[in-house]
Amino acid sequence: MASSESGEDLSSVQVVILTGRLRPSERVAESRLAEQLGVSRTPLREALMKLEKEGLVVGRRNVGYSLADVDLAAVCDMRVVREALDARAAEIACVTATEADLQRVRDIIAEMAVLNQQKTPGPADAARQLELGLLIHKVIAQMTRNDALIRITDQIYDQLQLALLLEVLWIDLEDSGLDEHRAIAEALFARDPVAAAHAARLHVQSSLKNMTKVQEILKHRQAIRIQ
């Protein structure tokens, strides 16, 4: 029961980040956040420790937690690597994927489509969309059966989580990348490595364009904070 509650608290904290109530570098007021979420301090701290491991918050001794800052130059550098990794993973997966692997991709796309059809999606829905968007790329990497590629892909996506959260929160993605993910999936189902790699590259390039918009919003918010 405790582990289930801890998972729910973690999800609640992620929702708070997604709704914009916490901003990059902003200190997390634990007592206020616990009251806001209706949870005790202990499970909240467990959730914050988990988010720290994922790179979403930063813990400092005798200070507490603050939302991690975003180094957009580093993010863009990582996305160049991500483009190469995702394209190569998609190519290999076209050859190595089993029918069970492809069914996992179908299931993820189906859930994305259901969420996308909601007329008034809430923060929790946005959080789930982001989770599914991360998952589909990790699943494609797993389909390659290449341990090094899987490990590096996991590391890249773990480091990109906060930037991806901001992308979901601040940029009007309309379909949350559903069409782009569908294009990758259809190429995988057709076992067409050229089309799969091309679709994967286009998806990452689209995300890179969104980062320019995120950077503009961050600068605007920082200017307001200084005033």
C-alpha positions in Angstrom: 0.0 0.0 0.0 2.8 2.4 0.9 4.5 1.9 -2.5 1.2 2.6 -4.3 0.7 5.8 -2.3 4.3 6.8 -3.0 3.7 6.3 -6.7 0.5 8.4 -6.6 2.4 11.2 -4.7 5.1 11.1 -7.4 2.5 11.5 -10.1 0.9 14.4 -8.2 4.2 16.2 -8.0 4.8 15.7 -11.7 1.3 17.2 -12.3 2.3 20.3 -10.3 5.3 20.7 -12.5 3.2 20.3 -15.6 0.7 22.9 -14.6 3.4 25.4 -14.3 3.0 26.0 -10.6 6.7 25.3 -10.3 9.3 26.9 -12.6 12.9 26.1 -13.4 15.2 27.0 -10.4 12.2 27.7 -8.2 12.5 26.4 -4.6 10.0 23.7 -3.6 8.2 24.7 -0.4 7.5 21.2 1.0 4.9 22.2 3.7 2.9 24.3 1.2 3.2 21.6 -1.5 2.2 18.8 0.9 -0.9 20.9 2.0 -1.7 21.6 -1.7 -1.6 17.9 -2.6 -3.2 16.7 0.6 -0.3 14.4 1.5 2.0 14.1 4.4 5.7 15.3 4.3 7.1 11.7 4.4 5.6 10.4 1.1 6.2 13.8 -0.5 9.9 13.6 0.3 10.1 10.1 -1.1 8.5 11.5 -4.3 11.0 14.3 -4.4 13.9 12.0 -3.9 12.7 9.9 -6.9 12.3 13.1 -9.0 15.9 14.0 -8.0 17.2 10.7 -9.4 15.3 11.5 -12.6 16.9 14.9 -12.8 13.7 16.9 -12.4 14.5 18.5 -9.0 17.8 19.3 -7.2 18.3 18.7 -3.5 20.6 20.8 -1.4 21.5 20.1 2.2 19.8 22.5 4.7 18.1 24.2 1.8 15.7 21.6 0.4 14.6 21.0 -3.1 14.2 23.2 -6.1 13.1 22.5 -9.7 16.1 21.7 -11.9 17.2 24.5 -14.2 17.3 23.9 -17.9 20.5 24.2 -19.9 19.0 24.5 -23.3 22.3 24.5 -25.1 23.0 21.1 -23.5 19.5 19.9 -24.3 20.0 20.8 -28.0 23.3 18.9 -28.0 21.7 15.9 -26.5 18.9 16.0 -29.1 21.5 15.8 -31.9 22.7 12.6 -30.2 19.1 11.5 -29.7 18.4 12.0 -33.4 21.2 9.7 -34.4 20.3 7.1 -31.7 16.6 7.1 -32.5 17.1 6.8 -36.3 19.6 3.9 -35.9 17.4 2.2 -33.4 14.4 2.4 -35.7 16.4 1.0 -38.6 17.6 -2.0 -36.6 14.2 -2.6 -35.0 12.7 -3.1 -38.5 14.8 -6.2 -38.7 15.0 -7.5 -35.1 11.4 -6.8 -33.8 9.2 -9.7 -33.0 5.4 -9.5 -33.4 5.1 -9.1 -29.6 7.4 -6.1 -29.9 5.3 -4.5 -32.6 2.2 -5.1 -30.5 3.7 -3.1 -27.7 4.1 -0.2 -30.1 0.5 -0.6 -31.3 -0.7 -0.5 -27.7 1.3 2.7 -27.0 0.0 4.4 -30.1 -3.6 3.3 -29.3 -3.4 4.9 -25.8 -1.8 8.0 -27.2 -4.8 8.3 -29.6 -7.3 7.9 -26.8 -5.7 10.6 -24.8 -5.5 12.9 -27.8 -9.3 12.6 -28.4 -10.1 14.1 -25.0 -11.7 17.6 -25.5 -10.5 19.0 -22.2 -7.3 17.0 -21.2 -6.0 17.8 -17.7 -2.4 17.9 -16.4 -2.5 14.2 -15.5 -3.4 13.4 -19.1 -0.4 15.6 -20.3 1.8 13.8 -17.9 0.7 10.4 -19.3 1.2 11.6 -22.9 4.7 12.6 -22.0 5.3 9.2 -20.3 4.0 7.4 -23.4 6.2 9.6 -25.7 9.3 8.6 -23.7 8.2 5.0 -23.5 7.8 4.4 -27.2 11.4 5.4 -28.0 12.7 3.3 -25.2 10.7 0.3 -26.4 12.0 0.8 -29.9 15.6 0.8 -28.5 14.8 -2.4 -26.6 13.6 -4.0 -29.8 17.1 -3.8 -31.2 18.5 -6.2 -28.5 21.6 -4.0 -28.4 22.5 -3.5 -24.8 24.7 -0.5 -25.4 22.1 1.3 -27.5 19.4 0.6 -24.9 21.5 1.9 -22.1 22.6 5.1 -23.8 19.0 5.8 -25.1 17.7 5.5 -21.5 20.4 7.9 -20.3 19.6 10.5 -22.9 15.9 10.4 -22.3 16.3 10.5 -18.5 18.4 13.7 -19.0 15.9 15.2 -21.3 12.9 14.7 -19.1 12.6 18.3 -17.7 13.0 19.8 -21.2 10.3 17.5 -22.5 8.0 18.5 -19.6 8.4 22.1 -20.5 7.8 21.3 -24.2 4.5 19.6 -23.3 3.5 22.4 -20.9 4.4 25.5 -22.8 4.2 24.6 -26.5 0.9 24.0 -28.3 1.7 20.5 -29.7 -1.9 20.0 -30.9 -1.6 16.2 -31.1 1.4 15.8 -28.7 3.5 14.3 -31.6 0.9 11.6 -32.2 1.2 11.9 -36.0 5.0 11.8 -35.9 4.9 8.7 -33.6 2.4 7.1 -35.9 4.7 7.6 -38.9 7.6 5.9 -37.0 5.3 3.0 -36.0 3.9 2.5 -39.5 7.4 2.2 -40.9 8.3 -0.3 -38.2 5.1 -2.4 -39.0 6.1 -2.3 -42.7 9.7 -3.2 -41.7 11.0 -0.4 -43.8 14.3 0.8 -42.2 14.7 3.8 -44.5 11.2 5.2 -43.8 11.6 4.4 -40.0 14.9 6.3 -39.8 13.5 9.2 -41.7 10.4 9.4 -39.5 12.5 9.2 -36.4 14.7 12.1 -37.6 11.8 14.3 -38.5 10.3 13.8 -35.0 13.5 14.9 -33.2 13.9 17.8 -35.6 10.4 19.0 -34.8 11.3 18.8 -31.1 14.4 20.9 -31.6 12.3 23.6 -33.2 10.0 23.6 -30.1 13.1 24.1 -27.9 13.6 27.5 -29.5 10.1 28.5 -28.4 10.8 27.1 -24.9 14.0 29.2 -24.7 12.0 32.4 -25.6 9.4 31.6 -22.9 12.1 31.0 -20.3 13.8 34.3 -21.1 10.5 36.1 -20.7 9.7 34.4 -17.4 13.1 35.2 -16.0 12.8 38.9 -17.1 9.5 39.1 -15.2 11.0 37.5 -12.1 13.9 40.0 -12.1 11.4 42.9 -12.3 
